[in-house]
Amino acid sequence: MEKWLTLREIARNTSIPIQTVKRYVEDYQSCLIMRKEEEVYLFHETCISTLQEIRQWYKKGKNKEEIKMILTKAYSNPTTMVVKRNTCNDDPLLLEIHQNLKKENNAHQDLMRMLQKQSNEISKLQQKLNEHLAQKERIAIAERDRTLTQLLREMQNVKREIAKSKKRPWWKVFFFEKN
């Protein structure tokens, strides 16, 4: 059985002052499920969590427009649900449909958040891969340069040895051989 609450009951259950609850209802009624019964508005029990979330967002420093945007995203199809006494008793299916849509919307939002996280993770991995490839290329270039430098030194040493062996001491030139 669904539970319907008055403003005072909501204020008591949430520990939010009644004037604040009235202001929240006035500002965010499009996201609340309510009905009018004998000149008194009654609110569905799901409104308690919504009002508490609104309270927390205000405590975090959010303003009215930001909270409306958050609620619009959370409840992608915000509609004020003012139900008259007769239609509510005749059609509880309406509330059930609304709750199911709310659950599906929450599931959709969760999937979107998960998709965003995966996209961020892929971007991070791509960046790490690019950094790794760049580092690998730098290492390969440094190794190539080291090898070339070593080969050049060896060639210079060989040339020196050859030049040394071709040089004859001055006394050999005069006394032993003539070319």
GULUM-847833 format. One record per residue: residue number from 1; residue in three letters; x, y, z of N, C-alpha, C, CB in turn. Coordinates in steps of 0.02 Angstrom, whole numbers. Glycine has a CB too. Example, Ala and Ser with C-alpha at 12.3 -4.5 7.8 and 13.67 -1.06 7.14 Angstrom:
<nodes>
+-----+------+--------+--------+--------+--------+--------+--------+--------+--------+--------+--------+--------+--------+
| pos | code |     nX |     nY |     nZ |    caX |    caY |    caZ |     cX |     cY |     cZ |    cbX |    cbY |    cbZ |
+-----+------+--------+--------+--------+--------+--------+--------+--------+--------+--------+--------+--------+--------+
|   1 |  ALA |    660 |   -284 |    390 |    615 |   -225 |    390 |    660 |   -165 |    390 |    565 |   -224 |    452 |
|   2 |  SER |    642 |   -112 |    354 |    684 |    -53 |    357 |    645 |      2 |    394 |    704 |    -30 |    286 |
+-----+------+--------+--------+--------+--------+--------+--------+--------+--------+--------+--------+--------+--------+
</nodes>
This chain:
<nodes>
+-----+------+--------+--------+--------+--------+--------+--------+--------+--------+--------+--------+--------+--------+
| pos | code |     nX |     nY |     nZ |    caX |    caY |    caZ |     cX |     cY |     cZ |    cbX |    cbY |    cbZ |
+-----+------+--------+--------+--------+--------+--------+--------+--------+--------+--------+--------+--------+--------+
|   1 |  MET |     42 |    -59 |      0 |      0 |      0 |      0 |     44 |     62 |      0 |    -48 |      0 |     61 |
|   2 |  GLU |     28 |    108 |    -42 |     66 |    169 |    -48 |     49 |    216 |      9 |     53 |    203 |   -115 |
|   3 |  LYS |     99 |    253 |     28 |     91 |    298 |     85 |     93 |    370 |     61 |    146 |    285 |    139 |
|   4 |  TRP |     44 |    409 |     83 |     39 |    480 |     65 |     48 |    521 |    128 |    -29 |    496 |     30 |
|   5 |  LEU |     87 |    574 |    123 |    105 |    613 |    182 |     88 |    687 |    172 |    180 |    606 |    198 |
|   6 |  THR |     73 |    720 |    228 |     62 |    792 |    226 |    129 |    828 |    231 |     14 |    815 |    283 |
|   7 |  LEU |    128 |    893 |    222 |    190 |    932 |    229 |    220 |    926 |    299 |    177 |   1006 |    213 |
|   8 |  ARG |    177 |    928 |    349 |    201 |    922 |    418 |    235 |    854 |    430 |    143 |    932 |    468 |
|   9 |  GLU |    205 |    802 |    404 |    234 |    735 |    413 |    302 |    731 |    377 |    186 |    680 |    386 |
|  10 |  ILE |    305 |    760 |    318 |    369 |    759 |    282 |    421 |    799 |    321 |    360 |    789 |    211 |
|  11 |  ALA |    401 |    857 |    347 |    448 |    898 |    386 |    472 |    860 |    447 |    414 |    965 |    407 |
|  12 |  ARG |    427 |    824 |    480 |    445 |    785 |    539 |    492 |    727 |    519 |    382 |    757 |    573 |
|  13 |  ASN |    477 |    692 |    465 |    517 |    634 |    444 |    587 |    653 |    418 |    481 |    596 |    390 |
|  14 |  THR |    592 |    712 |    387 |    655 |    732 |    357 |    696 |    778 |    401 |    643 |    765 |    292 |
|  15 |  SER |    667 |    804 |    455 |    700 |    854 |    498 |    716 |    918 |    459 |    764 |    824 |    529 |
|  16 |  ILE |    677 |    932 |    409 |    683 |    994 |    371 |    626 |   1039 |    394 |    680 |    982 |    293 |
|  17 |  PRO |    640 |   1102 |    410 |    586 |   1147 |    433 |    530 |   1151 |    381 |    614 |   1218 |    446 |
|  18 |  ILE |    469 |   1158 |    405 |    411 |   1156 |    361 |    412 |   1212 |    309 |    347 |   1161 |    402 |
|  19 |  GLN |    437 |   1271 |    328 |    442 |   1326 |    279 |    490 |   1308 |    222 |    465 |   1391 |    314 |
|  20 |  THR |    543 |   1274 |    240 |    591 |   1253 |    189 |    560 |   1200 |    144 |    655 |   1225 |    222 |
|  21 |  VAL |    523 |   1153 |    174 |    489 |   1102 |    134 |    440 |   1135 |     85 |    452 |   1051 |    179 |
|  22 |  LYS |    402 |   1185 |    110 |    355 |   1221 |     66 |    392 |   1254 |      8 |    316 |   1274 |    107 |
|  23 |  ARG |    449 |   1284 |     23 |    488 |   1317 |    -30 |    513 |   1266 |    -81 |    547 |   1357 |      0 |
|  24 |  TYR |    538 |   1208 |    -56 |    561 |   1156 |   -101 |    504 |   1131 |   -145 |    590 |   1097 |    -61 |
|  25 |  VAL |    445 |   1122 |   -115 |    387 |   1099 |   -154 |    369 |   1150 |   -207 |    326 |   1086 |   -108 |
|  26 |  GLU |    371 |   1213 |   -189 |    354 |   1266 |   -237 |    405 |   1269 |   -294 |    352 |   1335 |   -201 |
|  27 |  ASP |    469 |   1261 |   -277 |    522 |   1266 |   -327 |    529 |   1204 |   -370 |    588 |   1281 |   -293 |
|  28 |  TYR |    517 |   1145 |   -341 |    533 |   1083 |   -376 |    472 |   1036 |   -381 |    589 |   1046 |   -340 |
|  29 |  GLN |    413 |   1064 |   -384 |    353 |   1023 |   -385 |    349 |    979 |   -447 |    291 |   1066 |   -380 |
|  30 |  SER |    385 |    996 |   -500 |    382 |    956 |   -561 |    415 |    887 |   -551 |    416 |    992 |   -618 |
|  31 |  CYS |    454 |    879 |   -499 |    487 |    816 |   -486 |    457 |    779 |   -426 |    561 |    827 |   -474 |
|  32 |  LEU |    401 |    802 |   -401 |    370 |    772 |   -342 |    302 |    742 |   -362 |    361 |    824 |   -286 |
|  33 |  ILE |    286 |    687 |   -330 |    222 |    655 |   -341 |    175 |    676 |   -285 |    228 |    576 |   -344 |
|  34 |  MET |    121 |    710 |   -305 |     75 |    736 |   -253 |      3 |    733 |   -279 |     94 |    808 |   -233 |
|  35 |  ARG |    -42 |    738 |   -232 |   -113 |    740 |   -249 |   -149 |    788 |   -202 |   -145 |    669 |   -245 |
|  36 |  LYS |   -205 |    812 |   -224 |   -244 |    859 |   -184 |   -305 |    822 |   -157 |   -265 |    922 |   -226 |
|  37 |  GLU |   -312 |    826 |    -92 |   -369 |    792 |    -60 |   -399 |    839 |     -9 |   -346 |    725 |    -26 |
|  38 |  GLU |   -460 |    861 |    -20 |   -495 |    907 |     25 |   -454 |    969 |     40 |   -513 |    871 |     90 |
|  39 |  GLU |   -432 |   1002 |    -12 |   -393 |   1065 |     -7 |   -325 |   1056 |     27 |   -434 |   1116 |     31 |
|  40 |  VAL |   -302 |    995 |     35 |   -236 |    982 |     65 |   -196 |    941 |     15 |   -243 |    944 |    134 |
|  41 |  TYR |   -134 |    961 |      6 |    -90 |    923 |    -39 |    -58 |    866 |      1 |    -36 |    968 |    -71 |
|  42 |  LEU |    -60 |    807 |    -29 |    -27 |    749 |      0 |     30 |    729 |    -47 |    -77 |    690 |     11 |
|  43 |  PHE |     84 |    707 |    -17 |    144 |    690 |    -57 |    159 |    617 |    -49 |    204 |    733 |    -35 |
|  44 |  HIS |    179 |    587 |   -105 |    196 |    516 |   -104 |    259 |    505 |    -63 |    205 |    489 |   -177 |
|  45 |  GLU |    266 |    447 |    -34 |    324 |    432 |      9 |    391 |    439 |    -27 |    317 |    362 |     37 |
|  46 |  THR |    392 |    432 |    -93 |    455 |    439 |   -130 |    480 |    511 |   -129 |    446 |    416 |   -202 |
|  47 |  CYS |    436 |    558 |   -112 |    457 |    629 |   -110 |    506 |    642 |    -53 |    395 |    674 |   -101 |
|  48 |  ILE |    504 |    601 |     -2 |    549 |    611 |     55 |    622 |    609 |     33 |    537 |    558 |    110 |
|  49 |  SER |    639 |    557 |     -5 |    709 |    551 |    -28 |    728 |    608 |    -75 |    721 |    483 |    -62 |
|  50 |  THR |    681 |    628 |   -118 |    695 |    683 |   -164 |    708 |    748 |   -125 |    637 |    693 |   -213 |
|  51 |  LEU |    667 |    762 |    -75 |    675 |    822 |    -35 |    741 |    820 |      5 |    616 |    831 |     13 |
|  52 |  GLN |    759 |    761 |     30 |    822 |    756 |     66 |    882 |    767 |     19 |    828 |    686 |    100 |
|  53 |  GLU |    876 |    742 |    -42 |    930 |    754 |    -91 |    936 |    829 |   -106 |    917 |    715 |   -156 |
|  54 |  ILE |    879 |    862 |   -114 |    879 |    934 |   -127 |    914 |    970 |    -69 |    807 |    961 |   -136 |
|  55 |  ARG |    898 |    950 |     -8 |    928 |    980 |     51 |   1004 |    971 |     50 |    898 |    949 |    116 |
|  56 |  GLN |   1027 |    911 |     33 |   1098 |    897 |     31 |   1133 |    939 |    -23 |   1111 |    822 |     18 |
|  57 |  TRP |   1101 |    947 |    -80 |   1131 |    987 |   -133 |   1138 |   1060 |   -112 |   1089 |    982 |   -197 |
|  58 |  TYR |   1087 |   1085 |    -76 |   1094 |   1154 |    -51 |   1152 |   1159 |     -1 |   1028 |   1177 |    -17 |
|  59 |  LYS |   1159 |   1108 |     41 |   1215 |   1108 |     89 |   1282 |   1106 |     54 |   1209 |   1048 |    137 |
|  60 |  LYS |   1285 |   1074 |     -5 |   1347 |   1070 |    -43 |   1361 |   1134 |    -82 |   1345 |   1011 |    -90 |
|  61 |  GLY |   1314 |   1182 |    -78 |   1326 |   1247 |   -110 |   1295 |   1254 |   -179 |   1399 |   1259 |   -115 |
|  62 |  LYS |   1254 |   1208 |   -199 |   1221 |   1213 |   -264 |   1166 |   1266 |   -261 |   1192 |   1144 |   -287 |
|  63 |  ASN |   1153 |   1298 |   -318 |   1098 |   1346 |   -320 |   1036 |   1315 |   -352 |   1120 |   1410 |   -358 |
|  64 |  LYS |    983 |   1354 |   -355 |    919 |   1329 |   -378 |    923 |   1301 |   -450 |    866 |   1384 |   -375 |
|  65 |  GLU |    957 |   1337 |   -494 |    962 |   1316 |   -564 |   1001 |   1251 |   -570 |    994 |   1371 |   -606 |
|  66 |  GLU |   1056 |   1245 |   -532 |   1096 |   1184 |   -535 |   1056 |   1124 |   -511 |   1160 |   1192 |   -493 |
|  67 |  ILE |   1018 |   1134 |   -457 |    977 |   1080 |   -430 |    923 |   1060 |   -480 |    945 |   1100 |   -362 |
|  68 |  LYS |    893 |   1110 |   -513 |    842 |   1094 |   -564 |    873 |   1053 |   -620 |    811 |   1158 |   -592 |
|  69 |  MET |    935 |   1070 |   -640 |    969 |   1033 |   -693 |    982 |    961 |   -671 |   1035 |   1067 |   -713 |
|  70 |  ILE |   1004 |    953 |   -608 |   1017 |    886 |   -582 |    953 |    845 |   -581 |   1049 |    889 |   -511 |
|  71 |  LEU |    900 |    876 |   -555 |    836 |    840 |   -552 |    809 |    825 |   -622 |    785 |    882 |   -513 |
|  72 |  THR |    819 |    870 |   -668 |    796 |    857 |   -737 |    833 |    798 |   -766 |    806 |    919 |   -780 |
|  73 |  LYS |    898 |    793 |   -752 |    937 |    736 |   -776 |    915 |    672 |   -741 |   1012 |    747 |   -766 |
|  74 |  ALA |    903 |    677 |   -676 |    884 |    617 |   -638 |    814 |    594 |   -657 |    887 |    632 |   -563 |
|  75 |  TYR |    770 |    641 |   -669 |    702 |    624 |   -689 |    693 |    654 |   -758 |    648 |    652 |   -637 |
|  76 |  SER |    714 |    618 |   -809 |    718 |    646 |   -876 |    651 |    672 |   -902 |    744 |    595 |   -923 |
|  77 |  ASN |    597 |    650 |   -873 |    531 |    675 |   -894 |    494 |    702 |   -833 |    490 |    619 |   -930 |
|  78 |  PRO |    515 |    760 |   -808 |    483 |    785 |   -748 |    412 |    808 |   -763 |    523 |    843 |   -718 |
|  79 |  THR |    366 |    781 |   -726 |    296 |    801 |   -734 |    267 |    807 |   -665 |    256 |    749 |   -777 |
|  80 |  THR |    228 |    859 |   -655 |    194 |    867 |   -591 |    137 |    818 |   -590 |    169 |    941 |   -581 |
|  81 |  MET |    133 |    781 |   -537 |     81 |    731 |   -533 |     33 |    752 |   -478 |    110 |    661 |   -522 |
|  82 |  VAL |    -16 |    790 |   -495 |    -68 |    809 |   -447 |   -127 |    763 |   -462 |    -88 |    885 |   -452 |
|  83 |  VAL |   -141 |    720 |   -414 |   -193 |    670 |   -425 |   -253 |    686 |   -382 |   -166 |    599 |   -409 |
|  84 |  LYS |   -311 |    687 |   -412 |   -372 |    699 |   -373 |   -390 |    635 |   -336 |   -431 |    721 |   -419 |
|  85 |  ARG |   -432 |    642 |   -288 |   -449 |    586 |   -245 |   -477 |    527 |   -284 |   -499 |    608 |   -192 |
|  86 |  ASN |   -523 |    539 |   -330 |   -555 |    485 |   -367 |   -506 |    449 |   -413 |   -613 |    512 |   -407 |
|  87 |  THR |   -467 |    487 |   -450 |   -423 |    455 |   -499 |   -367 |    415 |   -466 |   -393 |    507 |   -545 |
|  88 |  CYS |   -345 |    437 |   -408 |   -292 |    401 |   -374 |   -314 |    332 |   -353 |   -267 |    440 |   -313 |
|  89 |  ASN |   -373 |    328 |   -324 |   -398 |    263 |   -302 |   -415 |    219 |   -361 |   -459 |    272 |   -257 |
|  90 |  ASP |   -438 |    250 |   -416 |   -456 |    210 |   -474 |   -395 |    187 |   -513 |   -501 |    251 |   -519 |
|  91 |  ASP |   -342 |    226 |   -513 |   -286 |    209 |   -557 |   -219 |    210 |   -520 |   -284 |    258 |   -615 |
|  92 |  PRO |   -204 |    160 |   -479 |   -138 |    156 |   -448 |    -85 |    136 |   -499 |   -139 |    105 |   -390 |
|  93 |  LEU |   -108 |    115 |   -557 |    -62 |     97 |   -611 |    -19 |    156 |   -632 |   -101 |     69 |   -670 |
|  94 |  LEU |    -48 |    215 |   -628 |    -12 |    276 |   -647 |     51 |    285 |   -604 |    -57 |    337 |   -640 |
|  95 |  LEU |     43 |    275 |   -539 |    101 |    281 |   -494 |    152 |    226 |   -507 |     79 |    279 |   -421 |
|  96 |  GLU |    128 |    167 |   -521 |    173 |    111 |   -534 |    213 |    124 |   -598 |    133 |     45 |   -540 |
|  97 |  ILE |    179 |    150 |   -649 |    214 |    166 |   -711 |    267 |    220 |   -698 |    164 |    191 |   -765 |
|  98 |  HIS |    248 |    270 |   -660 |    296 |    323 |   -644 |    357 |    295 |   -607 |    262 |    378 |   -601 |
|  99 |  GLN |    345 |    251 |   -559 |    400 |    222 |   -522 |    444 |    179 |   -567 |    374 |    180 |   -463 |
| 100 |  ASN |    413 |    141 |   -612 |    452 |    100 |   -659 |    493 |    144 |   -706 |    406 |     54 |   -699 |
| 101 |  LEU |    464 |    198 |   -729 |    501 |    244 |   -772 |    560 |    275 |   -734 |    455 |    299 |   -799 |
| 102 |  LYS |    548 |    291 |   -671 |    600 |    319 |   -629 |    658 |    269 |   -621 |    572 |    339 |   -559 |
| 103 |  LYS |    640 |    205 |   -609 |    692 |    153 |   -603 |    730 |    145 |   -668 |    660 |     86 |   -582 |
| 104 |  GLU |    694 |    144 |   -724 |    727 |    137 |   -789 |    773 |    197 |   -803 |    676 |    129 |   -844 |
| 105 |  ASN |    749 |    255 |   -784 |    790 |    315 |   -794 |    853 |    311 |   -751 |    750 |    378 |   -777 |
| 106 |  ASN |    847 |    288 |   -690 |    906 |    280 |   -646 |    954 |    229 |   -676 |    885 |    258 |   -575 |
| 107 |  ALA |    927 |    174 |   -703 |    969 |    123 |   -734 |   1005 |    153 |   -795 |    928 |     61 |   -755 |
| 108 |  HIS |    968 |    193 |   -833 |    997 |    225 |   -892 |   1053 |    273 |   -871 |    943 |    264 |   -931 |
| 109 |  GLN |   1042 |    311 |   -818 |   1093 |    358 |   -793 |   1155 |    319 |   -770 |   1065 |    401 |   -736 |
| 110 |  ASP |   1143 |    263 |   -736 |   1200 |    221 |   -714 |   1240 |    197 |   -773 |   1175 |    162 |   -672 |
| 111 |  LEU |   1205 |    174 |   -825 |   1239 |    151 |   -885 |   1278 |    207 |   -919 |   1189 |    120 |   -934 |
| 112 |  MET |   1249 |    266 |   -920 |   1284 |    323 |   -949 |   1347 |    341 |   -909 |   1237 |    384 |   -953 |
| 113 |  ARG |   1341 |    338 |   -843 |   1400 |    351 |   -801 |   1454 |    298 |   -813 |   1381 |    353 |   -726 |
| 114 |  MET |   1432 |    235 |   -818 |   1480 |    181 |   -830 |   1513 |    190 |   -898 |   1444 |    112 |   -826 |
| 115 |  LEU |   1474 |    208 |   -948 |   1502 |    220 |  -1015 |   1552 |    277 |  -1014 |   1445 |    235 |  -1065 |
| 116 |  GLN |   1537 |    330 |   -977 |   1582 |    386 |   -971 |   1647 |    365 |   -936 |   1549 |    444 |   -932 |
| 117 |  LYS |   1641 |    325 |   -883 |   1701 |    300 |   -849 |   1744 |    258 |   -895 |   1681 |    259 |   -786 |
| 118 |  GLN |   1711 |    214 |   -935 |   1748 |    173 |   -981 |   1782 |    215 |  -1034 |   1702 |    121 |  -1014 |
| 119 |  SER |   1748 |    266 |  -1058 |   1777 |    311 |  -1108 |   1838 |    346 |  -1078 |   1725 |    363 |  -1132 |
| 120 |  ASN |   1833 |    369 |  -1017 |   1890 |    401 |   -983 |   1947 |    352 |   -975 |   1869 |    429 |   -915 |
| 121 |  GLU |   1931 |    291 |   -957 |   1983 |    240 |   -947 |   2018 |    225 |  -1013 |   1952 |    175 |   -918 |
| 122 |  ILE |   1979 |    220 |  -1068 |   2008 |    208 |  -1134 |   2054 |    266 |  -1153 |   1953 |    199 |  -1187 |
| 123 |  SER |   2033 |    327 |  -1139 |   2076 |    385 |  -1154 |   2141 |    382 |  -1115 |   2038 |    450 |  -1138 |
| 124 |  LYS |   2136 |    365 |  -1051 |   2197 |    359 |  -1010 |   2243 |    305 |  -1037 |   2179 |    345 |   -937 |
| 125 |  LEU |   2214 |    247 |  -1055 |   2255 |    192 |  -1081 |   2287 |    212 |  -1148 |   2212 |    129 |  -1090 |
| 126 |  GLN |   2250 |    247 |  -1190 |   2277 |    270 |  -1254 |   2335 |    318 |  -1242 |   2222 |    304 |  -1296 |
| 127 |  GLN |   2328 |    362 |  -1194 |   2381 |    409 |  -1178 |   2442 |    372 |  -1152 |   2357 |    461 |  -1126 |
| 128 |  LYS |   2432 |    322 |  -1108 |   2488 |    283 |  -1082 |   2523 |    245 |  -1139 |   2464 |    234 |  -1028 |
| 129 |  LEU |   2483 |    218 |  -1185 |   2512 |    182 |  -1242 |   2554 |    229 |  -1284 |   2456 |    150 |  -1285 |
| 130 |  ASN |   2528 |    288 |  -1298 |   2566 |    337 |  -1337 |   2631 |    356 |  -1302 |   2524 |    399 |  -1351 |
| 131 |  GLU |   2627 |    367 |  -1236 |   2687 |    383 |  -1198 |   2737 |    326 |  -1200 |   2669 |    399 |  -1125 |
| 132 |  HIS |   2712 |    264 |  -1194 |   2755 |    205 |  -1195 |   2790 |    199 |  -1263 |   2715 |    141 |  -1180 |
| 133 |  LEU |   2751 |    209 |  -1318 |   2780 |    204 |  -1385 |   2832 |    259 |  -1396 |   2725 |    209 |  -1438 |
| 134 |  ALA |   2818 |    319 |  -1372 |   2865 |    374 |  -1380 |   2929 |    359 |  -1340 |   2834 |    440 |  -1356 |
| 135 |  GLN |   2922 |    332 |  -1280 |   2980 |    315 |  -1239 |   3020 |    259 |  -1273 |   2958 |    294 |  -1168 |
| 136 |  LYS |   2985 |    210 |  -1301 |   3018 |    155 |  -1335 |   3057 |    181 |  -1395 |   2967 |    101 |  -1357 |
| 137 |  GLU |   3028 |    228 |  -1431 |   3062 |    257 |  -1489 |   3123 |    297 |  -1467 |   3013 |    303 |  -1528 |
| 138 |  ARG |   3117 |    335 |  -1412 |   3174 |    372 |  -1386 |   3231 |    325 |  -1366 |   3154 |    416 |  -1326 |
| 139 |  ILE |   3212 |    269 |  -1334 |   3263 |    220 |  -1314 |   3297 |    190 |  -1375 |   3231 |    165 |  -1270 |
| 140 |  ALA |   3257 |    174 |  -1426 |   3285 |    144 |  -1487 |   3332 |    194 |  -1521 |   3229 |    123 |  -1536 |
| 141 |  ILE |   3314 |    257 |  -1524 |   3357 |    308 |  -1555 |   3421 |    316 |  -1514 |   3319 |    376 |  -1560 |
| 142 |  ALA |   3415 |    318 |  -1448 |   3474 |    324 |  -1406 |   3520 |    264 |  -1415 |   3454 |    331 |  -1332 |
| 143 |  GLU |   3492 |    205 |  -1419 |   3532 |    144 |  -1429 |   3567 |    146 |  -1498 |   3488 |     80 |  -1423 |
| 144 |  ARG |   3531 |    167 |  -1548 |   3560 |    174 |  -1616 |   3617 |    223 |  -1615 |   3506 |    196 |  -1667 |
| 145 |  ASP |   3606 |    281 |  -1582 |   3659 |    332 |  -1578 |   3720 |    305 |  -1542 |   3633 |    395 |  -1543 |
| 146 |  ARG |   3708 |    268 |  -1488 |   3763 |    239 |  -1449 |   3803 |    190 |  -1493 |   3737 |    204 |  -1386 |
| 147 |  THR |   3767 |    148 |  -1530 |   3799 |     99 |  -1573 |   3839 |    133 |  -1628 |   3747 |     51 |  -1604 |
| 148 |  LEU |   3810 |    184 |  -1659 |   3845 |    221 |  -1712 |   3908 |    255 |  -1684 |   3799 |    273 |  -1744 |
| 149 |  THR |   3901 |    285 |  -1626 |   3959 |    318 |  -1595 |   4014 |    267 |  -1581 |   3938 |    354 |  -1530 |
| 150 |  GLN |   3995 |    209 |  -1556 |   4044 |    157 |  -1541 |   4078 |    133 |  -1605 |   4010 |     98 |  -1504 |
| 151 |  LEU |   4039 |    124 |  -1658 |   4068 |    102 |  -1722 |   4116 |    155 |  -1750 |   4012 |     88 |  -1773 |
| 152 |  LEU |   4096 |    219 |  -1744 |   4141 |    272 |  -1767 |   4206 |    273 |  -1728 |   4106 |    340 |  -1761 |
| 153 |  ARG |   4202 |    264 |  -1664 |   4263 |    262 |  -1623 |   4308 |    203 |  -1643 |   4246 |    257 |  -1548 |
| 154 |  GLU |   4276 |    145 |  -1654 |   4315 |     86 |  -1674 |   4348 |     98 |  -1742 |   4270 |     24 |  -1677 |
| 155 |  MET |   4310 |    130 |  -1788 |   4339 |    144 |  -1854 |   4398 |    193 |  -1847 |   4286 |    174 |  -1901 |
| 156 |  GLN |   4390 |    243 |  -1805 |   4445 |    290 |  -1794 |   4506 |    255 |  -1764 |   4423 |    348 |  -1750 |
| 157 |  ASN |   4493 |    210 |  -1717 |   4548 |    173 |  -1687 |   4583 |    129 |  -1739 |   4523 |    129 |  -1628 |
| 158 |  VAL |   4543 |     97 |  -1782 |   4573 |     55 |  -1834 |   4614 |     98 |  -1882 |   4519 |     16 |  -1873 |
| 159 |  LYS |   4588 |    157 |  -1901 |   4624 |    202 |  -1945 |   4689 |    224 |  -1913 |   4582 |    263 |  -1963 |
| 160 |  ARG |   4687 |    239 |  -1849 |   4749 |    259 |  -1813 |   4800 |    202 |  -1814 |   4733 |    279 |  -1741 |
| 161 |  GLU |   4774 |    141 |  -1802 |   4820 |     84 |  -1802 |   4851 |     74 |  -1871 |   4782 |     20 |  -1780 |
| 162 |  ILE |   4810 |     82 |  -1923 |   4836 |     74 |  -1991 |   4887 |    129 |  -2005 |   4779 |     76 |  -2043 |
| 163 |  ALA |   4869 |    190 |  -1986 |   4915 |    246 |  -1997 |   4979 |    236 |  -1957 |   4882 |    313 |  -1978 |
| 164 |  LYS |   4974 |    209 |  -1898 |   5033 |    196 |  -1856 |   5077 |    144 |  -1889 |   5012 |    174 |  -1786 |
| 165 |  SER |   5045 |     93 |  -1915 |   5084 |     39 |  -1945 |   5118 |     62 |  -2010 |   5040 |    -22 |  -1958 |
| 166 |  LYS |   5089 |    109 |  -2045 |   5119 |    134 |  -2107 |   5176 |    182 |  -2092 |   5066 |    169 |  -2150 |
| 167 |  LYS |   5173 |    216 |  -2037 |   5227 |    261 |  -2020 |   5288 |    220 |  -1999 |   5206 |    310 |  -1963 |
| 168 |  ARG |   5342 |    238 |  -2029 |   5404 |    204 |  -2009 |   5448 |    253 |  -1972 |   5441 |    174 |  -2071 |
| 169 |  PRO |   5484 |    229 |  -1927 |   5530 |    273 |  -1893 |   5582 |    301 |  -1943 |   5566 |    236 |  -1834 |
| 170 |  TRP |   5610 |    360 |  -1930 |   5654 |    394 |  -1976 |   5717 |    354 |  -1990 |   5673 |    462 |  -1949 |
| 171 |  TRP |   5740 |    319 |  -1941 |   5802 |    282 |  -1951 |   5791 |    222 |  -1996 |   5830 |    259 |  -1885 |
| 172 |  LYS |   5727 |    194 |  -1998 |   5713 |    138 |  -2044 |   5714 |    164 |  -2116 |   5645 |    105 |  -2028 |
| 173 |  VAL |   5691 |    224 |  -2125 |   5689 |    252 |  -2193 |   5760 |    257 |  -2221 |   5654 |    322 |  -2192 |
| 174 |  PHE |   5808 |    278 |  -2182 |   5876 |    288 |  -2207 |   5917 |    225 |  -2209 |   5910 |    340 |  -2165 |
| 175 |  PHE |   5907 |    180 |  -2164 |   5953 |    125 |  -2158 |   5928 |     59 |  -2187 |   5971 |    114 |  -2088 |
| 176 |  PHE |   5866 |     46 |  -2188 |   5845 |    -21 |  -2207 |   5815 |    -24 |  -2277 |   5795 |    -46 |  -2158 |
| 177 |  GLU |   5764 |     10 |  -2290 |   5731 |      1 |  -2354 |   5721 |     68 |  -2388 |   5664 |    -33 |  -2346 |
| 178 |  LYS |   5719 |     61 |  -2454 |   5703 |    120 |  -2492 |   5646 |    102 |  -2538 |   5764 |    146 |  -2533 |
| 179 |  ASN |   5598 |    142 |  -2539 |   5540 |    131 |  -2583 |   5534 |    186 |  -2633 |   5476 |    126 |  -2545 |
+-----+------+--------+--------+--------+--------+--------+--------+--------+--------+--------+--------+--------+--------+
</nodes>
